[in-house]
């Protein structure tokens, strides 16, 4: 058989997957750890408003239930462990100083779950906000190290809690940088971002690239202070 015959009989290459062909995530239950804080509460509100089933978690179940009642849209409140158990996707929106302890305590409940870390390790002094570098490299990599049986991704770092919680704001004009090790997982997170009007999820690399994404929040805080704004990000040409 000639080489031209080989070419004729070789199976056709599958077309490249369309990066914007994302899964239907409307039926997933979204849990938010730290759902009583500004960022977590804002994300819970936006997802619930978009029709997602949302459970917010807190160390104190009564605090979570009170916050859930304030949000409406069918949001439920529970302690962190119950929130993790009952959710398909769990967003980690806890303060950085409680990040490691919270995840260590929930390792069992988060096993097998898709975990989305949106925590930004930051310090503050007279000059403003600055990025901290965790020993593992980033908050997301710390989460991956602490949760070996979970599928850890990173996203939702650059969102304004003020805009997220404002019922007068119909659309959040921003892109969401999504990082992770599995395309199936990052596709789910991108699709979730796209459930919020005005928002788009954009794949931005593996977890080893999470530090600079988390650190960029320090720059956005400086932008917001100078221009009295609630700045977000847009990625051009994609």
C-alpha positions in Angstrom: 0.0 0.0 0.0 1.4 3.4 -0.9 1.6 6.4 1.4 -1.2 8.0 -0.6 -3.4 5.0 0.1 -2.5 5.4 3.8 -3.7 9.0 3.7 -7.0 7.9 2.1 -7.7 5.2 4.7 -6.5 7.2 7.8 -9.5 8.2 10.1 -10.5 11.8 9.8 -9.3 14.0 12.6 -12.1 15.1 14.9 -12.8 18.9 14.6 -11.4 21.0 17.5 -13.9 21.5 20.3 -15.5 25.0 20.2 -14.3 26.7 23.3 -17.6 28.4 23.7 -19.6 25.1 23.5 -20.3 24.9 27.3 -22.5 22.5 29.2 -26.0 23.2 30.6 -25.4 23.8 34.3 -28.9 25.1 35.2 -29.7 22.0 37.2 -26.6 22.2 39.5 -26.9 23.1 43.1 -24.4 25.8 44.0 -23.1 26.1 47.5 -21.3 29.2 48.8 -19.0 28.8 51.8 -18.6 32.2 53.4 -22.0 33.1 52.0 -22.7 35.6 54.7 -19.8 37.8 53.7 -20.0 40.5 51.0 -18.5 38.5 48.1 -20.2 35.2 48.9 -23.6 36.9 49.5 -23.3 38.8 46.2 -22.5 35.6 44.2 -25.3 33.7 45.9 -27.7 36.5 45.0 -26.7 36.6 41.4 -26.8 32.9 40.9 -30.2 32.5 42.6 -31.6 35.5 40.6 -30.4 33.7 37.4 -32.4 30.6 38.5 -29.7 28.5 40.1 -30.5 26.5 43.3 -28.2 28.1 45.9 -27.3 27.1 49.5 -25.1 29.5 51.5 -22.9 28.2 54.3 -21.6 29.7 57.4 -20.0 28.5 60.6 -23.3 29.3 62.3 -26.4 27.9 60.6 -28.7 30.5 62.0 -26.5 33.3 60.5 -26.7 31.5 57.1 -30.4 31.2 57.3 -30.9 34.8 58.2 -28.7 35.9 55.2 -30.6 33.5 52.9 -33.9 35.0 54.0 -32.6 38.4 53.2 -31.6 37.3 49.7 -34.8 35.5 48.8 -35.0 33.8 45.3 -35.2 30.4 47.1 -31.7 30.7 48.7 -31.3 28.3 51.6 -28.9 28.7 54.6 -27.0 25.9 56.4 -23.8 25.3 58.3 -20.7 24.9 56.2 -20.7 21.1 56.4 -24.3 20.7 55.3 -23.8 23.3 52.5 -20.9 21.3 51.2 -22.7 18.0 51.4 -25.8 19.2 49.6 -24.1 21.1 46.7 -22.8 19.9 43.4 -20.5 22.9 43.0 -19.0 24.7 46.1 -17.7 28.2 45.8 -15.1 29.1 48.5 -15.6 32.8 49.5 -14.2 32.8 53.0 -11.7 35.3 54.4 -8.1 34.4 53.6 -7.1 34.1 57.2 -9.7 31.3 57.7 -9.2 29.6 54.3 -7.0 26.7 55.3 -8.8 25.8 58.5 -12.2 25.9 56.8 -11.2 23.6 54.0 -9.3 21.2 56.3 -12.5 20.8 58.4 -14.6 20.1 55.3 -12.3 17.7 53.5 -14.7 14.8 53.8 -17.8 16.8 52.8 -16.0 18.2 49.8 -14.7 14.9 48.5 -15.8 14.4 44.9 -17.2 17.9 44.6 -16.2 20.6 42.1 -14.7 23.3 44.3 -14.3 26.9 43.0 -11.9 29.0 45.0 -12.3 32.7 44.7 -10.2 33.8 47.7 -7.6 36.5 47.3 -4.7 36.4 49.7 -4.1 40.1 50.4 -2.4 42.3 53.0 -3.1 46.0 53.7 -0.9 48.8 55.0 -0.7 52.6 54.7 0.2 52.2 51.0 -2.9 50.1 50.3 -3.5 46.5 49.3 -0.8 44.1 48.3 -0.7 40.5 47.3 0.5 37.7 49.7 2.2 34.6 48.3 1.0 31.4 50.1 3.5 28.7 50.6 1.6 26.5 48.1 1.8 29.3 45.5 -1.8 30.6 45.7 -5.1 30.2 47.6 -6.3 27.8 44.8 -3.2 25.6 45.1 -3.6 25.6 48.8 -7.1 24.4 48.4 -6.0 21.6 46.0 -3.4 20.5 48.5 -5.9 20.4 51.3 -8.6 18.7 49.3 -7.0 15.8 47.4 -10.3 14.2 46.7 -12.0 17.3 45.3 -11.7 18.9 41.8 -10.4 22.3 42.5 -10.7 25.3 40.2 -10.3 29.0 40.6 -12.6 31.8 39.5 -14.7 34.9 40.4 -11.8 36.8 41.9 -12.3 40.2 40.3 -15.9 40.9 41.0 -17.2 43.9 42.9 -19.2 42.8 45.9 -21.0 46.2 45.8 -22.2 45.5 42.2 -23.1 41.9 42.9 -25.3 42.8 45.8 -27.0 45.9 44.2 -30.5 44.9 43.0 -30.6 48.0 40.8 -27.7 46.6 38.7 -29.1 44.2 36.0 -25.8 43.2 34.4 -22.3 42.7 35.7 -20.0 43.9 32.9 -16.9 41.7 33.3 -15.1 38.6 32.3 -14.2 35.9 34.8 -10.8 34.2 34.6 -11.3 30.5 35.2 -8.3 28.2 36.1 -8.1 24.5 36.6 -6.6 21.2 35.7 -9.6 19.6 33.9 -11.3 21.1 30.8 -14.6 19.5 31.9 -14.4 21.2 35.2 -13.4 24.6 33.9 -16.1 24.4 31.2 -18.7 24.0 34.0 -17.3 27.0 35.9 -17.3 29.1 32.7 -20.9 28.1 32.0 -21.9 29.1 35.6 -20.2 32.5 35.1 -22.3 32.9 31.9 -25.5 32.4 33.9 -25.1 35.9 35.3 -26.1 38.5 32.8 -23.2 40.5 31.4 -20.6 38.1 32.7 -18.5 35.6 30.7 -16.1 32.9 31.9 -12.7 32.7 30.1 -10.3 29.9 30.5 -7.0 31.3 31.9 -4.7 28.4 32.5 -3.8 25.8 35.1 -3.9 26.3 38.8 -0.2 27.0 38.8 -1.1 30.4 37.2 -3.6 31.3 39.9 -1.3 33.5 42.0 -1.2 36.3 39.5 -5.0 36.2 39.0 -5.6 36.4 42.7 -2.9 39.1 43.1 -4.5 41.3 40.4 -7.2 42.2 42.9 -4.7 44.4 44.7 -4.4 46.4 41.5 -8.1 46.6 41.0 -8.5 48.0 44.6 -6.0 50.7 43.7 -8.0 51.5 40.5 -11.3 51.6 42.4 -9.8 54.0 45.1 -8.3 56.4 42.6 -11.3 56.5 40.2 -14.2 55.9 42.7 -15.2 52.9 40.6 -16.1 49.2 40.8 -13.7 48.0 38.1 -13.8 44.6 36.4 -11.9 43.0 33.6 -12.5 42.3 29.9 -10.3 40.0 27.8 -10.1 41.3 24.2 -10.1 39.3 21.0 -11.6 36.1 22.3 
